[in-house]
């Protein structure tokens, strides 16, 4: 009998919903990936959401805050909605 080692790879995904339809699009993209994950052997997704876009600009004067940009640089993937 041979032992099977199963290593899990976690993909860190930064989610930037933005404004308008981007919020809906990124929400559904996350739902699809969450539904898909159990069928992918050894794959896990971790999502980290940041506020970006026009609303963020009106609130803080910057549509792409440094923490969001830094998260994008460090992540495996970015889901970007409309900005």
C-alpha positions in Angstrom: 0.0 0.0 0.0 1.4 3.4 -0.9 0.6 6.6 0.9 -0.6 9.6 -1.0 0.4 13.0 0.1 -2.0 15.7 -0.7 -0.6 19.2 -0.6 -3.0 22.1 -0.6 -2.1 25.2 -2.6 -3.8 28.4 -1.3 -4.3 31.2 -3.8 -4.6 34.6 -2.3 -7.0 36.7 -4.4 -7.4 40.4 -3.9 -10.9 41.6 -4.8 -11.5 45.2 -5.9 -15.2 45.6 -6.5 -15.0 49.2 -7.4 -18.3 50.9 -8.2 -21.6 50.2 -10.0 -21.8 46.8 -11.7 -18.3 46.0 -10.5 -19.7 45.1 -7.1 -22.1 42.6 -8.6 -19.6 41.1 -11.1 -16.8 40.5 -8.5 -19.4 39.1 -6.0 -20.5 36.5 -8.6 -16.9 35.8 -9.6 -16.1 35.0 -6.0 -19.2 32.8 -5.7 -18.1 30.8 -8.8 -14.6 30.3 -7.4 -16.0 29.2 -4.1 -18.3 26.7 -5.8 -15.4 25.4 -7.9 -12.9 25.0 -5.1 -14.2 21.7 -3.7 -13.8 20.0 -7.0 -10.2 21.1 -7.4 -8.0 18.6 -5.5 -5.5 20.5 -3.3 -6.7 24.0 -4.2 -8.0 26.6 -1.8 -8.9 30.3 -2.4 -8.6 33.1 0.1 -10.3 36.4 -0.8 -9.3 39.8 0.5 -11.5 42.7 -0.4 -10.5 46.4 -0.6 -12.5 49.5 -1.3 -11.5 51.3 -4.6 -13.0 53.5 -7.2 -15.1 56.7 -7.3 -16.7 56.1 -3.9 -13.3 55.6 -2.3 -12.0 58.7 -4.0 -14.9 60.8 -2.7 -14.4 59.3 0.8 -10.6 59.6 1.1 -9.3 61.4 -2.0 -7.6 58.4 -3.6 -9.4 55.9 -5.9 -6.6 53.3 -5.3 -5.3 53.4 -1.7 -1.8 52.2 -1.0 -3.0 49.2 1.0 -5.1 48.0 -1.9 -2.3 48.4 -4.4 0.1 46.7 -2.0 -2.3 43.8 -1.6 -2.6 43.5 -5.4 1.2 43.2 -5.7 1.4 40.5 -3.1 -1.6 38.4 -4.3 -1.7 35.5 -6.7 -4.6 37.1 -8.6 -6.8 40.2 -8.7 -10.5 40.4 -9.4 -11.1 43.9 -10.6 -14.6 45.3 -11.0 -15.6 48.6 -12.7 -14.0 51.7 -11.4 
